[in-house]
């Protein structure tokens, strides 16, 4: 065996021995240390027993076992008093530091869960929804909760809560992972749309078969597959993958190409909304729109949720629902036909 491998094995053995020693030490001395600290603080074995909710004899046995393990006497006992020995004083000072740190650590965790919201919050979102909806709301959230630092990750892949240390994730579509708490924010509508410029030149498809006659713009998903267009015909879902003149991996680029009059595309309502209200876009085949898929805010655990996560989930839920992302007033496929007919004539 070569020297590096020998060294690595020796290191592993050393770590294992240390871990076993620590485990054994804690298992035999934990109760004794608690009893010792109680006696040193209260000044008597009886008062320590009352403090711990156990009998005086139980406290005595725990301290005696600890003294045997340490090989030293910690208390000078008389019928009238109980005092620390010099060794006991030193042991108390060293233990007190550790106990203080444990108490502070527990208090810190309670503050994170119950106290004023603070700390780092790592957020994941799909690229399009994160840019268009989530990111613009973060500044207002920071004004309300200045002690919470925000870290936003944009990625169309499902969030790796453990690996990426994600606290909250925004997802689209149906979430089937039972370990994730998913709360629907708003429905997610998919709209087949085109710019008014494109519609005036080329018209709009009136049936699914007519889609093939148009310039189509596709979106490539995070798994590198081109996303299929979704429809619902006679109550049944149908998927369609058109030949595309352009394909992008960013939904904003798909929208930009549609707005430039390049072709038609199926896009989520939150991207279409602003241009629909300005009547810059028109829709097609709304009678075949698929069932809503939903925008969700998700996190790992409902119990013992830190206050920074609770307030963020509540803030985003209220704020996103107030945006009314599915209000597509002004988006109407009937707005174009008269003009189209004049151009065709």
Beta strands, then each sheet from edge to edge (+ up, - down):
strand 1: 75-77
strand 2: 82-84
strand 3: 119-125
strand 4: 148-154
strand 5: 168-172
strand 6: 181-186
strand 7: 190-195
strand 8: 217-219
strand 9: 229-233
strand 10: 236-240
strand 11: 246-248
strand 12: 265-268
strand 13: 281-284
strand 14: 295-299
sheet 1: 1+ 2-
sheet 2: 4+ 3+ 5+ 14- 6+
sheet 3: 12+ 7- 13+
sheet 4: 8+ 11+
sheet 5: 9+ 10-
end
